[in-house]
């Protein structure tokens, strides 16, 4: 760890891959897929960063991590310092290093990417976060003295956890209210163990608790106390980060047959309730032989890969557009393919059929072709007449997205929502139409990514802090500014 | 939070009543609502109707029948033990107003969730007619409590061991045809009972509500496990219900959905039955 990188003579180090579990073997277990970098690999990869004067990667990061800064520290062998550097802007690096779509953010704008492959920023972030956990653990960050102000955070997913971390560091008294029995939101119910080990989420939560954040589980805001009641009880501000908690179905016949799941239900049973360990754990789940997942996002990949690990002989993805339009991360699609997930592109489910007991026996589908681009800019899939076919299966997972959970909006009538039921918040600072209430994450944007939610949590927490301290939000001042 | 059991009593064979510390839930509970609970760390999340609540004492009452692993495990908890997780009150409360005459029809363990609703109905000034049924006399619960609030109470058993020999639908039919015809029927009990009550009242055009006991995971609309067909619509029992228009519910579909995990339920129950034998020294 002593060698100082001299100006390299154009020696081109290739982007370092993380070692990972064998695809066939891992397709039958729930252990994490990549093992992560060794210190040697991490330093080799870090050396690829040319430390741009005007780094684009920082602007590509929704929370503005000082990426060249932490990579420099890895180059110098100061892994703990690198972890601390990230934590100045991102309180959940072990999580982001794993689930952020870096290829669309920091790594997409990395200057190296123009001629060769970009620096593996995500892998490096993951490495230092894991290193910190394994060596000496967390350091208490600088904490401001107590302000005497109280903030309620509704939901303990990535938006809520981030907001809580930022606000507690500023000296506010923070309470997180979580409806489930476990903290972490989508990080614990949605994202599977093989992609994000739950022990990591738990450690991040424990860290917040060490900082003084109070957590109340089994607490459903809107049912126990409404937002108005929280305000009446003396909370000076409320942040709503309740997520995208209402699954969409397709509205085709057969969706209530046995063996049809929303991805939320399937993943919650497996991840949060540990149905994969039935009967050690009491929650059951259908262990299908042929499982079809409908959808093309990360949640669909997670579902199809979970099905495989639960023992499916065949796990299919059915997606109505083509491979190029898949919204899932390339790495996830790649992992799924390696493990043997089959893809049925340009396929539209028409009807799910069942046997006399009400159990799924197959799905009637139709082939599609790509037509003109639609509003999203993607080419619209058009049905091909006479191309109907029957896909036999015993389990169907519907992973076509989620709407906003209605409990908080329904019980907070003076907080404006849009036609879809999402809370309207000014993106920049997360202010809602209701005074003292901020919102961020999927409840505002509709289903997006972990880091987007974290970014929203961070921005809202900055705005909350300013309000509590009597400071104005800086320009550009949002129009819906409340007095 | 600590969900301590402060009182436990057997109401009948395999039927228990527990009072549990849950001040926040007790304060907000309205008739028709339920909780989702998880007995211990490895437990399943299951919905149970809140049978009563005492906001001053901070207690909720749960009444349950032992049918599977979770209820068996719950029945093994004693006063002083704590339930790992209880969350609620969930679901949309019963719409209560003065409808005129209301017949509350309860079957078996369904009388437990019916009780707080009947109480609310009576309090709103309705004439309350209770029609309560069970397979046999020993299985009756809350008979006295229900009688106390009723203007008229009719009892029947399948085997004729108590009250009228027959089904609640027979008794209800007589009431509808009499000059005590109800303006509204609220029926809670086993699925076939609710189905046949709804069929009967549809013929007689008496509005009818039923309370569904779908399988749930989170209970907050997040998973969609509890979806049911109501008329042409798909509804989530946990947030849109649990009460629906009985004339529109697809009971047969719900029946199949309730049976989906029967095999695993048997495995879990048998495994626990074995463990139970071992832990008490095999008596």
Interface residues (C-beta under 8 A of the other chain):
Chain A: X179 X180 X181 X189 X216 X217 X218 X219 X220 X223 X224 X225 X245 X246 X247 X249 X251 X255 X256 X258 X259 X261 X262 X264 X265 X268 X269 X273 X274 X278 X279 X280 X281 X282 X283 X284 X286 X357 X358 X359 X405 X406 X407
Chain B: X1 X24 X25 X28 X38 X42 X43 X44 X45 X69 X70 X84 X85 X86 X87 X88 X89 X90 X217 X218 X220 X221 X222 X223 X224 X225 X227 X228 X229 X234 X239 X253 X256 X257 X259 X260 X261 X264 X265 X267 X268 X271
